[in-house]
């Protein structure tokens, strides 16, 4: 099966990045419901706001309510993709043919 290409970032994503949202990746390690001694991992990724990570917290709340596998641990990493200091306006534009 071919993997589907991820859609291009929307203007909303850029706007959120300029507001301080960061690309956040979380490895969620959880126990299998039928075999509590076995651990499984799930990778979650979205734009979120450090250090409280409200979007990740909302996902973990959903997990606790709706998914049978009890969360064992969560490891979080985040990086800013763009910042206001990286944006520059230019006074001149040149066209090459």
Secondary structure as UniProt FT lines:
FT   HELIX           11..18
FT   TURN            19..20
FT   STRAND          22..31
FT   TURN            36..37
FT   STRAND          39..48
FT   TURN            50..52
FT   HELIX           54..66
FT   STRAND          71..79
FT   HELIX           84..86
//
